[in-house]
Amino acid sequence: MRRLRAFGRFWWNFVVGDDWRAALGIVIAIGATAAVAAGGVDAWWLMPLAVAAILWLSLRREARTSSQ
């Protein structure tokens, strides 16, 4: 059980890390990309935009907390 818990903690820290909002945003972006692609539309452009937006929001949020 201890090894299973350690394995779960590793993956949680690897995927979520310090910012659960960014991880959730990426999951939503993957789902949106899949939905758009399933609709027959080229969806190659959606993930790069989503990653850039999520990174910008994450950095902006961190800059605000660091300056206070």
PDB file with SEQRES, HELIX, SHEET and CRYST1 records, atoms N, CA, C and O in Angstrom:
SEQRES   1 A   68  MET ARG ARG LEU ARG ALA PHE GLY ARG PHE TRP TRP ASN          
SEQRES   2 A   68  PHE VAL VAL GLY ASP ASP TRP ARG ALA ALA LEU GLY ILE          
SEQRES   3 A   68  VAL ILE ALA ILE GLY ALA THR ALA ALA VAL ALA ALA GLY          
SEQRES   4 A   68  GLY VAL ASP ALA TRP TRP LEU MET PRO LEU ALA VAL ALA          
SEQRES   5 A   68  ALA ILE LEU TRP LEU SER LEU ARG ARG GLU ALA ARG THR          
SEQRES   6 A   68  SER SER GLN                                                  
HELIX    1 AA1 ARG A    2  VAL A   15  1                                  14    
HELIX    2 AA2 TRP A   20  ALA A   38  1                                  19    
HELIX    3 AA3 LEU A   46  SER A   67  1                                  22    
CRYST1    1.000    1.000    1.000  90.00  90.00  90.00 P 1           1          
ATOM      1  N   MET A   1       0.829  -1.193   0.000  1.00  0.00           N  
ATOM      2  CA  MET A   1       0.000   0.000   0.000  1.00  0.00           C  
ATOM      3  C   MET A   1       0.873   1.257   0.000  1.00  0.00           C  
ATOM      4  O   MET A   1       0.529   2.256  -0.631  1.00  0.00           O  
ATOM      5  N   ARG A   2       1.994   1.201   0.704  1.00  0.00           N  
ATOM      6  CA  ARG A   2       2.880   2.362   0.775  1.00  0.00           C  
ATOM      7  C   ARG A   2       3.426   2.711  -0.604  1.00  0.00           C  
ATOM      8  O   ARG A   2       3.511   3.885  -0.964  1.00  0.00           O  
ATOM      9  N   ARG A   3       3.796   1.693  -1.374  1.00  0.00           N  
ATOM     10  CA  ARG A   3       4.324   1.944  -2.723  1.00  0.00           C  
ATOM     11  C   ARG A   3       3.250   2.494  -3.647  1.00  0.00           C  
ATOM     12  O   ARG A   3       3.525   3.357  -4.481  1.00  0.00           O  
ATOM     13  N   LEU A   4       2.050   2.004  -3.502  1.00  0.00           N  
ATOM     14  CA  LEU A   4       0.942   2.510  -4.323  1.00  0.00           C  
ATOM     15  C   LEU A   4       0.669   3.974  -4.005  1.00  0.00           C  
ATOM     16  O   LEU A   4       0.427   4.776  -4.907  1.00  0.00           O  
ATOM     17  N   ARG A   5       0.708   4.318  -2.721  1.00  0.00           N  
ATOM     18  CA  ARG A   5       0.504   5.711  -2.320  1.00  0.00           C  
ATOM     19  C   ARG A   5       1.636   6.602  -2.849  1.00  0.00           C  
ATOM     20  O   ARG A   5       1.388   7.715  -3.314  1.00  0.00           O  
ATOM     21  N   ALA A   6       2.865   6.114  -2.774  1.00  0.00           N  
ATOM     22  CA  ALA A   6       4.005   6.884  -3.291  1.00  0.00           C  
ATOM     23  C   ALA A   6       3.895   7.069  -4.797  1.00  0.00           C  
ATOM     24  O   ALA A   6       4.205   8.138  -5.322  1.00  0.00           O  
ATOM     25  N   PHE A   7       3.456   6.035  -5.484  1.00  0.00           N  
ATOM     26  CA  PHE A   7       3.252   6.121  -6.934  1.00  0.00           C  
ATOM     27  C   PHE A   7       2.185   7.166  -7.259  1.00  0.00           C  
ATOM     28  O   PHE A   7       2.359   7.969  -8.176  1.00  0.00           O  
ATOM     29  N   GLY A   8       1.094   7.155  -6.516  1.00  0.00           N  
ATOM     30  CA  GLY A   8       0.028   8.142  -6.723  1.00  0.00           C  
ATOM     31  C   GLY A   8       0.503   9.557  -6.442  1.00  0.00           C  
ATOM     32  O   GLY A   8       0.166  10.479  -7.185  1.00  0.00           O  
ATOM     33  N   ARG A   9       1.284   9.748  -5.377  1.00  0.00           N  
ATOM     34  CA  ARG A   9       1.819  11.074  -5.062  1.00  0.00           C  
ATOM     35  C   ARG A   9       2.759  11.579  -6.150  1.00  0.00           C  
ATOM     36  O   ARG A   9       2.743  12.757  -6.506  1.00  0.00           O  
ATOM     37  N   PHE A  10       3.582  10.665  -6.674  1.00  0.00           N  
ATOM     38  CA  PHE A  10       4.485  11.056  -7.753  1.00  0.00           C  
ATOM     39  C   PHE A  10       3.693  11.598  -8.935  1.00  0.00           C  
ATOM     40  O   PHE A  10       3.997  12.678  -9.443  1.00  0.00           O  
ATOM     41  N   TRP A  11       2.683  10.859  -9.376  1.00  0.00           N  
ATOM     42  CA  TRP A  11       1.925  11.298 -10.540  1.00  0.00           C  
ATOM     43  C   TRP A  11       1.127  12.561 -10.259  1.00  0.00           C  
ATOM     44  O   TRP A  11       0.989  13.406 -11.143  1.00  0.00           O  
ATOM     45  N   TRP A  12       0.602  12.707  -9.062  1.00  0.00           N  
ATOM     46  CA  TRP A  12      -0.107  13.934  -8.710  1.00  0.00           C  
ATOM     47  C   TRP A  12       0.847  15.129  -8.801  1.00  0.00           C  
ATOM     48  O   TRP A  12       0.509  16.149  -9.403  1.00  0.00           O  
ATOM     49  N   ASN A  13       2.031  15.006  -8.206  1.00  0.00           N  
ATOM     50  CA  ASN A  13       3.006  16.103  -8.254  1.00  0.00           C  
ATOM     51  C   ASN A  13       3.512  16.346  -9.669  1.00  0.00           C  
ATOM     52  O   ASN A  13       3.785  17.488 -10.040  1.00  0.00           O  
ATOM     53  N   PHE A  14       3.640  15.294 -10.456  1.00  0.00           N  
ATOM     54  CA  PHE A  14       4.117  15.446 -11.829  1.00  0.00           C  
ATOM     55  C   PHE A  14       3.083  16.143 -12.703  1.00  0.00           C  
ATOM     56  O   PHE A  14       3.429  17.029 -13.484  1.00  0.00           O  
ATOM     57  N   VAL A  15       1.825  15.755 -12.583  1.00  0.00           N  
ATOM     58  CA  VAL A  15       0.776  16.310 -13.442  1.00  0.00           C  
ATOM     59  C   VAL A  15       0.285  17.650 -12.913  1.00  0.00           C  
ATOM     60  O   VAL A  15       0.204  18.620 -13.667  1.00  0.00           O  
ATOM     61  N   VAL A  16      -0.038  17.716 -11.644  1.00  0.00           N  
ATOM     62  CA  VAL A  16      -0.635  18.927 -11.083  1.00  0.00           C  
ATOM     63  C   VAL A  16       0.441  19.901 -10.633  1.00  0.00           C  
ATOM     64  O   VAL A  16       0.365  21.091 -10.937  1.00  0.00           O  
ATOM     65  N   GLY A  17       1.418  19.421  -9.928  1.00  0.00           N  
ATOM     66  CA  GLY A  17       2.505  20.292  -9.464  1.00  0.00           C  
ATOM     67  C   GLY A  17       2.025  21.345  -8.498  1.00  0.00           C  
ATOM     68  O   GLY A  17       1.270  21.044  -7.574  1.00  0.00           O  
ATOM     69  N   ASP A  18       2.453  22.572  -8.697  1.00  0.00           N  
ATOM     70  CA  ASP A  18       2.112  23.666  -7.789  1.00  0.00           C  
ATOM     71  C   ASP A  18       0.825  24.380  -8.165  1.00  0.00           C  
ATOM     72  O   ASP A  18       0.262  25.099  -7.340  1.00  0.00           O  
ATOM     73  N   ASP A  19       0.356  24.204  -9.363  1.00  0.00           N  
ATOM     74  CA  ASP A  19      -0.791  24.987  -9.833  1.00  0.00           C  
ATOM     75  C   ASP A  19      -1.877  24.067 -10.378  1.00  0.00           C  
ATOM     76  O   ASP A  19      -1.822  23.649 -11.534  1.00  0.00           O  
ATOM     77  N   TRP A  20      -2.859  23.753  -9.545  1.00  0.00           N  
ATOM     78  CA  TRP A  20      -3.930  22.870  -9.970  1.00  0.00           C  
ATOM     79  C   TRP A  20      -4.804  23.535 -11.041  1.00  0.00           C  
ATOM     80  O   TRP A  20      -5.435  22.851 -11.847  1.00  0.00           O  
ATOM     81  N   ARG A  21      -4.836  24.871 -11.041  1.00  0.00           N  
ATOM     82  CA  ARG A  21      -5.648  25.580 -12.040  1.00  0.00           C  
ATOM     83  C   ARG A  21      -5.086  25.375 -13.447  1.00  0.00           C  
ATOM     84  O   ARG A  21      -5.837  25.201 -14.407  1.00  0.00           O  
ATOM     85  N   ALA A  22      -3.766  25.397 -13.555  1.00  0.00           N  
ATOM     86  CA  ALA A  22      -3.139  25.172 -14.860  1.00  0.00           C  
ATOM     87  C   ALA A  22      -3.386  23.743 -15.328  1.00  0.00           C  
ATOM     88  O   ALA A  22      -3.652  23.515 -16.508  1.00  0.00           O  
ATOM     89  N   ALA A  23      -3.298  22.783 -14.416  1.00  0.00           N  
ATOM     90  CA  ALA A  23      -3.557  21.390 -14.783  1.00  0.00           C  
ATOM     91  C   ALA A  23      -5.007  21.220 -15.238  1.00  0.00           C  
ATOM     92  O   ALA A  23      -5.272  20.525 -16.220  1.00  0.00           O  
ATOM     93  N   LEU A  24      -5.928  21.839 -14.541  1.00  0.00           N  
ATOM     94  CA  LEU A  24      -7.339  21.765 -14.922  1.00  0.00           C  
ATOM     95  C   LEU A  24      -7.563  22.437 -16.277  1.00  0.00           C  
ATOM     96  O   LEU A  24      -8.332  21.937 -17.097  1.00  0.00           O  
ATOM     97  N   GLY A  25      -6.903  23.554 -16.510  1.00  0.00           N  
ATOM     98  CA  GLY A  25      -7.029  24.239 -17.801  1.00  0.00           C  
ATOM     99  C   GLY A  25      -6.539  23.376 -18.948  1.00  0.00           C  
ATOM    100  O   GLY A  25      -7.145  23.369 -20.019  1.00  0.00           O  
ATOM    101  N   ILE A  26      -5.453  22.650 -18.741  1.00  0.00           N  
ATOM    102  CA  ILE A  26      -4.938  21.773 -19.794  1.00  0.00           C  
ATOM    103  C   ILE A  26      -5.901  20.626 -20.048  1.00  0.00           C  
ATOM    104  O   ILE A  26      -6.122  20.246 -21.198  1.00  0.00           O  
ATOM    105  N   VAL A  27      -6.481  20.068 -18.984  1.00  0.00           N  
ATOM    106  CA  VAL A  27      -7.469  18.989 -19.164  1.00  0.00           C  
ATOM    107  C   VAL A  27      -8.672  19.502 -19.954  1.00  0.00           C  
ATOM    108  O   VAL A  27      -9.174  18.813 -20.843  1.00  0.00           O  
ATOM    109  N   ILE A  28      -9.126  20.690 -19.634  1.00  0.00           N  
ATOM    110  CA  ILE A  28     -10.251  21.285 -20.375  1.00  0.00           C  
ATOM    111  C   ILE A  28      -9.857  21.546 -21.826  1.00  0.00           C  
ATOM    112  O   ILE A  28     -10.656  21.320 -22.734  1.00  0.00           O  
ATOM    113  N   ALA A  29      -8.630  22.021 -22.051  1.00  0.00           N  
ATOM    114  CA  ALA A  29      -8.166  22.285 -23.417  1.00  0.00           C  
ATOM    115  C   ALA A  29      -8.076  20.997 -24.228  1.00  0.00           C  
ATOM    116  O   ALA A  29      -8.414  20.984 -25.412  1.00  0.00           O  
ATOM    117  N   ILE A  30      -7.625  19.918 -23.599  1.00  0.00           N  
ATOM    118  CA  ILE A  30      -7.574  18.631 -24.308  1.00  0.00           C  
ATOM    119  C   ILE A  30      -8.981  18.184 -24.676  1.00  0.00           C  
ATOM    120  O   ILE A  30      -9.211  17.713 -25.790  1.00  0.00           O  
ATOM    121  N   GLY A  31      -9.924  18.329 -23.749  1.00  0.00           N  
ATOM    122  CA  GLY A  31     -11.309  17.968 -24.045  1.00  0.00           C  
ATOM    123  C   GLY A  31     -11.909  18.828 -25.146  1.00  0.00           C  
ATOM    124  O   GLY A  31     -12.617  18.322 -26.017  1.00  0.00           O  
ATOM    125  N   ALA A  32     -11.630  20.123 -25.111  1.00  0.00           N  
ATOM    126  CA  ALA A  32     -12.148  21.022 -26.145  1.00  0.00           C  
ATOM    127  C   ALA A  32     -11.542  20.690 -27.504  1.00  0.00           C  
ATOM    128  O   ALA A  32     -12.237  20.723 -28.519  1.00  0.00           O  
ATOM    129  N   THR A  33     -10.261  20.372 -27.528  1.00  0.00           N  
ATOM    130  CA  THR A  33      -9.609  19.999 -28.781  1.00  0.00           C  
ATOM    131  C   THR A  33     -10.213  18.725 -29.332  1.00  0.00           C  
ATOM    132  O   THR A  33     -10.449  18.616 -30.536  1.00  0.00           O  
ATOM    133  N   ALA A  34     -10.467  17.756 -28.460  1.00  0.00           N  
ATOM    134  CA  ALA A  34     -11.088  16.507 -28.901  1.00  0.00           C  
ATOM    135  C   ALA A  34     -12.497  16.746 -29.438  1.00  0.00           C  
ATOM    136  O   ALA A  34     -12.891  16.154 -30.442  1.00  0.00           O  
ATOM    137  N   ALA A  35     -13.248  17.608 -28.773  1.00  0.00           N  
ATOM    138  CA  ALA A  35     -14.608  17.907 -29.220  1.00  0.00           C  
ATOM    139  C   ALA A  35     -14.613  18.607 -30.578  1.00  0.00           C  
ATOM    140  O   ALA A  35     -15.423  18.288 -31.448  1.00  0.00           O  
ATOM    141  N   VAL A  36     -13.707  19.558 -30.746  1.00  0.00           N  
ATOM    142  CA  VAL A  36     -13.631  20.274 -32.028  1.00  0.00           C  
ATOM    143  C   VAL A  36     -13.201  19.323 -33.135  1.00  0.00           C  
ATOM    144  O   VAL A  36     -13.745  19.366 -34.239  1.00  0.00           O  
ATOM    145  N   ALA A  37     -12.227  18.466 -32.846  1.00  0.00           N  
ATOM    146  CA  ALA A  37     -11.752  17.518 -33.850  1.00  0.00           C  
ATOM    147  C   ALA A  37     -12.838  16.491 -34.193  1.00  0.00           C  
ATOM    148  O   ALA A  37     -12.959  16.077 -35.346  1.00  0.00           O  
ATOM    149  N   ALA A  38     -13.614  16.086 -33.207  1.00  0.00           N  
ATOM    150  CA  ALA A  38     -14.702  15.138 -33.466  1.00  0.00           C  
ATOM    151  C   ALA A  38     -15.790  15.765 -34.329  1.00  0.00           C  
ATOM    152  O   ALA A  38     -16.523  15.065 -35.028  1.00  0.00           O  
ATOM    153  N   GLY A  39     -15.884  17.079 -34.272  1.00  0.00           N  
ATOM    154  CA  GLY A  39     -16.858  17.786 -35.100  1.00  0.00           C  
ATOM    155  C   GLY A  39     -16.412  17.958 -36.537  1.00  0.00           C  
ATOM    156  O   GLY A  39     -17.135  18.541 -37.345  1.00  0.00           O  
ATOM    157  N   GLY A  40     -15.230  17.458 -36.866  1.00  0.00           N  
ATOM    158  CA  GLY A  40     -14.755  17.521 -38.239  1.00  0.00           C  
ATOM    159  C   GLY A  40     -13.965  18.763 -38.586  1.00  0.00           C  
ATOM    160  O   GLY A  40     -13.664  19.001 -39.755  1.00  0.00           O  
ATOM    161  N   VAL A  41     -13.626  19.559 -37.586  1.00  0.00           N  
ATOM    162  CA  VAL A  41     -12.873  20.791 -37.818  1.00  0.00           C  
ATOM    163  C   VAL A  41     -11.403  20.537 -37.480  1.00  0.00           C  
ATOM    164  O   VAL A  41     -11.099  19.817 -36.529  1.00  0.00           O  
ATOM    165  N   ASP A  42     -10.498  21.123 -38.254  1.00  0.00           N  
ATOM    166  CA  ASP A  42      -9.081  21.019 -37.915  1.00  0.00           C  
ATOM    167  C   ASP A  42      -8.849  21.716 -36.578  1.00  0.00           C  
ATOM    168  O   ASP A  42      -9.165  22.896 -36.422  1.00  0.00           O  
ATOM    169  N   ALA A  43      -8.295  20.980 -35.615  1.00  0.00           N  
ATOM    170  CA  ALA A  43      -8.150  21.512 -34.261  1.00  0.00           C  
ATOM    171  C   ALA A  43      -6.698  21.686 -33.852  1.00  0.00           C  
ATOM    172  O   ALA A  43      -6.410  21.830 -32.664  1.00  0.00           O  
ATOM    173  N   TRP A  44      -5.782  21.677 -34.802  1.00  0.00           N  
ATOM    174  CA  TRP A  44      -4.357  21.775 -34.472  1.00  0.00           C  
ATOM    175  C   TRP A  44      -4.016  23.089 -33.787  1.00  0.00           C  
ATOM    176  O   TRP A  44      -3.052  23.145 -33.025  1.00  0.00           O  
ATOM    177  N   TRP A  45      -4.765  24.126 -34.032  1.00  0.00           N  
ATOM    178  CA  TRP A  45      -4.478  25.461 -33.540  1.00  0.00           C  
ATOM    179  C   TRP A  45      -4.953  25.687 -32.105  1.00  0.00           C  
ATOM    180  O   TRP A  45      -4.512  26.632 -31.451  1.00  0.00           O  
ATOM    181  N   LEU A  46      -5.845  24.832 -31.609  1.00  0.00           N  
ATOM    182  CA  LEU A  46      -6.462  25.081 -30.311  1.00  0.00           C  
ATOM    183  C   LEU A  46      -5.509  24.849 -29.134  1.00  0.00           C  
ATOM    184  O   LEU A  46      -5.466  25.663 -28.212  1.00  0.00           O  
ATOM    185  N   MET A  47      -4.757  23.765 -29.152  1.00  0.00           N  
ATOM    186  CA  MET A  47      -3.864  23.478 -28.027  1.00  0.00           C  
ATOM    187  C   MET A  47      -2.757  24.518 -27.852  1.00  0.00           C  
ATOM    188  O   MET A  47      -2.516  24.944 -26.722  1.00  0.00           O  
ATOM    189  N   PRO A  48      -2.071  24.948 -28.917  1.00  0.00           N  
ATOM    190  CA  PRO A  48      -1.052  25.988 -28.703  1.00  0.00           C  
ATOM    191  C   PRO A  48      -1.629  27.281 -28.114  1.00  0.00           C  
ATOM    192  O   PRO A  48      -1.007  27.906 -27.255  1.00  0.00           O  
ATOM    193  N   LEU A  49      -2.804  27.672 -28.574  1.00  0.00           N  
ATOM    194  CA  LEU A  49      -3.439  28.867 -28.011  1.00  0.00           C  
ATOM    195  C   LEU A  49      -3.811  28.664 -26.549  1.00  0.00           C  
ATOM    196  O   LEU A  49      -3.607  29.550 -25.719  1.00  0.00           O  
ATOM    197  N   ALA A  50      -4.357  27.493 -26.239  1.00  0.00           N  
ATOM    198  CA  ALA A  50      -4.755  27.209 -24.862  1.00  0.00           C  
ATOM    199  C   ALA A  50      -3.543  27.173 -23.934  1.00  0.00           C  
ATOM    200  O   ALA A  50      -3.587  27.722 -22.833  1.00  0.00           O  
ATOM    201  N   VAL A  51      -2.477  26.539 -24.366  1.00  0.00           N  
ATOM    202  CA  VAL A  51      -1.268  26.462 -23.530  1.00  0.00           C  
ATOM    203  C   VAL A  51      -0.692  27.856 -23.308  1.00  0.00           C  
ATOM    204  O   VAL A  51      -0.291  28.185 -22.191  1.00  0.00           O  
ATOM    205  N   ALA A  52      -0.645  28.671 -24.341  1.00  0.00           N  
ATOM    206  CA  ALA A  52      -0.134  30.037 -24.191  1.00  0.00           C  
ATOM    207  C   ALA A  52      -1.008  30.851 -23.236  1.00  0.00           C  
ATOM    208  O   ALA A  52      -0.490  31.593 -22.401  1.00  0.00           O  
ATOM    209  N   ALA A  53      -2.323  30.717 -23.354  1.00  0.00           N  
ATOM    210  CA  ALA A  53      -3.234  31.454 -22.481  1.00  0.00           C  
ATOM    211  C   ALA A  53      -3.109  30.983 -21.034  1.00  0.00           C  
ATOM    212  O   ALA A  53      -3.093  31.800 -20.114  1.00  0.00           O  
ATOM    213  N   ILE A  54      -3.021  29.685 -20.835  1.00  0.00           N  
ATOM    214  CA  ILE A  54      -2.907  29.146 -19.476  1.00  0.00           C  
ATOM    215  C   ILE A  54      -1.579  29.561 -18.854  1.00  0.00           C  
ATOM    216  O   ILE A  54      -1.532  29.907 -17.673  1.00  0.00           O  
ATOM    217  N   LEU A  55      -0.512  29.530 -19.625  1.00  0.00           N  
ATOM    218  CA  LEU A  55       0.787  29.968 -19.116  1.00  0.00           C  
ATOM    219  C   LEU A  55       0.757  31.442 -18.748  1.00  0.00           C  
ATOM    220  O   LEU A  55       1.271  31.827 -17.698  1.00  0.00           O  
ATOM    221  N   TRP A  56       0.169  32.263 -19.589  1.00  0.00           N  
ATOM    222  CA  TRP A  56       0.080  33.694 -19.315  1.00  0.00           C  
ATOM    223  C   TRP A  56      -0.720  33.949 -18.034  1.00  0.00           C  
ATOM    224  O   TRP A  56      -0.305  34.749 -17.195  1.00  0.00           O  
ATOM    225  N   LEU A  57      -1.860  33.277 -17.879  1.00  0.00           N  
ATOM    226  CA  LEU A  57      -2.672  33.455 -16.677  1.00  0.00           C  
ATOM    227  C   LEU A  57      -1.935  32.991 -15.424  1.00  0.00           C  
ATOM    228  O   LEU A  57      -2.003  33.636 -14.378  1.00  0.00           O  
ATOM    229  N   SER A  58      -1.237  31.875 -15.540  1.00  0.00           N  
ATOM    230  CA  SER A  58      -0.492  31.353 -14.402  1.00  0.00           C  
ATOM    231  C   SER A  58       0.637  32.300 -13.987  1.00  0.00           C  
ATOM    232  O   SER A  58       0.838  32.551 -12.799  1.00  0.00           O  
ATOM    233  N   LEU A  59       1.361  32.817 -14.961  1.00  0.00           N  
ATOM    234  CA  LEU A  59       2.439  33.758 -14.662  1.00  0.00           C  
ATOM    235  C   LEU A  59       1.908  35.063 -14.094  1.00  0.00           C  
ATOM    236  O   LEU A  59       2.512  35.636 -13.188  1.00  0.00           O  
ATOM    237  N   ARG A  60       0.801  35.531 -14.609  1.00  0.00           N  
ATOM    238  CA  ARG A  60       0.188  36.765 -14.105  1.00  0.00           C  
ATOM    239  C   ARG A  60      -0.269  36.595 -12.657  1.00  0.00           C  
ATOM    240  O   ARG A  60      -0.072  37.478 -11.823  1.00  0.00           O  
ATOM    241  N   ARG A  61      -0.879  35.448 -12.375  1.00  0.00           N  
ATOM    242  CA  ARG A  61      -1.326  35.164 -11.011  1.00  0.00           C  
ATOM    243  C   ARG A  61      -0.134  35.090 -10.050  1.00  0.00           C  
ATOM    244  O   ARG A  61      -0.198  35.618  -8.940  1.00  0.00           O  
ATOM    245  N   GLU A  62       0.934  34.447 -10.470  1.00  0.00           N  
ATOM    246  CA  GLU A  62       2.133  34.336  -9.638  1.00  0.00           C  
ATOM    247  C   GLU A  62       2.803  35.690  -9.427  1.00  0.00           C  
ATOM    248  O   GLU A  62       3.288  35.976  -8.332  1.00  0.00           O  
ATOM    249  N   ALA A  63       2.834  36.522 -10.461  1.00  0.00           N  
ATOM    250  CA  ALA A  63       3.435  37.853 -10.337  1.00  0.00           C  
ATOM    251  C   ALA A  63       2.647  38.710  -9.353  1.00  0.00           C  
ATOM    252  O   ALA A  63       3.237  39.487  -8.602  1.00  0.00           O  
ATOM    253  N   ARG A  64       1.339  38.581  -9.348  1.00  0.00           N  
ATOM    254  CA  ARG A  64       0.524  39.335  -8.400  1.00  0.00           C  
ATOM    255  C   ARG A  64       0.785  38.916  -6.968  1.00  0.00           C  
ATOM    256  O   ARG A  64       0.885  39.763  -6.080  1.00  0.00           O  
ATOM    257  N   THR A  65       0.898  37.606  -6.732  1.00  0.00           N  
ATOM    258  CA  THR A  65       1.132  37.136  -5.364  1.00  0.00           C  
ATOM    259  C   THR A  65       2.549  37.446  -4.900  1.00  0.00           C  
ATOM    260  O   THR A  65       2.773  37.654  -3.708  1.00  0.00           O  
ATOM    261  N   SER A  66       3.506  37.480  -5.819  1.00  0.00           N  
ATOM    262  CA  SER A  66       4.884  37.780  -5.451  1.00  0.00           C  
ATOM    263  C   SER A  66       5.087  39.247  -5.110  1.00  0.00           C  
ATOM    264  O   SER A  66       5.935  39.580  -4.282  1.00  0.00           O  
ATOM    265  N   SER A  67       4.317  40.127  -5.740  1.00  0.00           N  
ATOM    266  CA  SER A  67       4.508  41.554  -5.534  1.00  0.00           C  
ATOM    267  C   SER A  67       3.810  42.057  -4.274  1.00  0.00           C  
ATOM    268  O   SER A  67       4.055  43.189  -3.858  1.00  0.00           O  
ATOM    269  N   GLN A  68       2.968  41.268  -3.667  1.00  0.00           N  
ATOM    270  CA  GLN A  68       2.233  41.709  -2.487  1.00  0.00           C  
ATOM    271  C   GLN A  68       2.977  41.430  -1.232  1.00  0.00           C  
ATOM    272  O   GLN A  68       2.492  41.743  -0.144  1.00  0.00           O  
TER     273      GLN A  68                                                      
END                                                                             
